[in-house]
Amino acid sequence: MADPETPKPQPQAGEPGTIAVTVGEKSAAHATYQPEQTGAPPKLRVSHLSVTYIDRKGNRTEAVRDVSFDVYDKPQSGEVIVFLGPSGCGKSTILKAVAGLLPPTEGEVLVDGKPVTDVGRDRGMVFQAYTSFGWLTVRDNVEYGLRLQGMAKKKRREVSDKILQQVGLADFADRYPKDLSGGMKQRVAIARTLVNNPRVVLMDEPFGALDPQTRWGMQSLLLDVSRAENNTILFVTHDVSEAVYLADTIYVLSARPARILHQVDVPAFPVHDIALKSALEFRAVEKKLLDLIYAPK
């Protein structure tokens, strides 16, 4: 239990529009996020992105409206950016646009200054549904992209050995997906994405179907791997605790059509373990996010 005499942490400086999190701070009743997209192109730039779906009958559904943000390269630390919002708000649509799976209705997405017009090896996506090829072993699933690139078999084995060790699947390399638990299947999906060394990793509620214990283990695994490989990860969730545990930066989204209402910089917790989720600083960030989500409009 925290010592009541211990001074409360001071607010951390953040980017323009950032909410500095402190214990006991009052909630904001209006949107605070104001993007500032200036200077040289960052690692990822999403500029005035809007996406409207049109069904076969011509009905229009606006999923995303005027979303802008920048993600800069942090080569020695890795970074996790979390999009937090209600179910159906358009979070997944933002990821699909960045992945090149959906064309923007308006605006653009750029990776290293180059417009995204299609899927590409510089971006990798992990979905909530298990997407392993059932007829391939774990190793063959992980090596699938490397084989398409024409990498020699010996080199593929070296690369897959490393990533399978990192995600805890080295002893299951010759098994098939049907022999794996849900958490292990998602490890395969993560390994298959990371092994291609994408510039940006996109994760669409990948742990949503897992039980709480497995989910916590996967969260810790993701942080370990992302730090080791210096990954930039865009992660979608509607779970506040998961957002705080994983994120360096959280974007709070509105109900559909998705707009960024707030940016929250999460304090750099020295240790990520199960005890962190009951710590004063962790609970303070959770409360801030809940206050922002449920603040009067």
Residue, then its C-alpha position, 0 to 999 in steps of 0.5 A: m500500500a502506498d505511503p500516505e505521506t509520499p508526495k503525489p507525482q507531478p504532471q508530466a509534460g506532453e504534446p500539444g493537446t495532451i492531458a497531464v494525469t494527476v491524482g484528483e484532477k478534475s475531468a474535462a467536459h469538452a474535447t481537448y485534442q488539437p493536432e499539430q502536423t508540422g515539420a518533416p514527415p514522421k514515421l506515421r502521419v494520418s491527416h484529416l482521415s474520414v471514411t464513409y461506408i456505402d452499402r449495396k443500397g446506397n446507404r451511407t454510414e460515416a465511420v471516421r471523421d477528420v482524424s489527424f495524428d502523428v507518430y514519430d520514430k523512437p528507435q531505442s524504445g518502441e512505442v504503443i499507441v492505444f485507441l480507446g473508445p466504445s464498441g462500434c465507434g470506428k476504431s478498427t476502421i482507422l487501423k484498416a485505413v492505415a493498413g491499406l485495407l480501406p481507402p479514405t473517403e477524405g484525407e490521407v495516410l503516410v508512412d515515412g512520408k509516402p502515401v498509403t495506397d494499398v497493403g504493404r510489408d511496412r505495415g503488419m496487422v493482427f486481428q481479434a479472430y485467429t488467422s493462422f493457416g490450419w494446414l501449416t505448422v506453427r513454424d510454417n505459419v510464422e515463416y509464410g511471409l519470409r518464404l513469399q519474400g524469397m528468403a533462403k530456408k536456412k535464414r528463415r529458420e534462424v529468423s523464425d527460431k528467434i521470434l518463436q523463442q520470444v513469444g514462448l512457442a519454441d517448443f510448439a514449432d511443429r504443432y498445428p493450430k488445432d493443437l493450440s489454445g486461444g492465447m497460443k494461436q494469438r502468439v502465432a499471429i503476433a509472431r507471424t506479423l513481427v517476423n516481417n519487421p514492419r515499420v508499424v504494427l496494427m492490432d485490432e483488439p487481439f486479446g478480446a476473446l481471451d480469458p482474463q489470466t491469459r489476456w494479462g499474460m499476452q499484454s505482458l508478452l506484447l510489451d516485452v517483445s515490442r521493447a526488444e524489437n523497437n516496434t511502433i504498435l497501434f492497438v485498438t481496445h475498449d478496455v480502460s485497464e488494458a489501455v493504461y497497462l499497454a500504452d505510452t499514448i492513448y487517444v480517446l475516441s468519440a462515438r461513431p463517427a470516430r473523432i479524437l477527443h483527447q490525447v493522454d500521455v501515460p506515465a512511464f511506470p518503472v515495472h509492468d507486473i500484476a501489482l501495477k494494476s492496483a497501484l495509485e498511479f495506475r488507478a489515477v490514469e484509469k480514473k482520468l480516462l473514465d472521467l474523460i469518457y463519461a464527461p458531460k458533452 
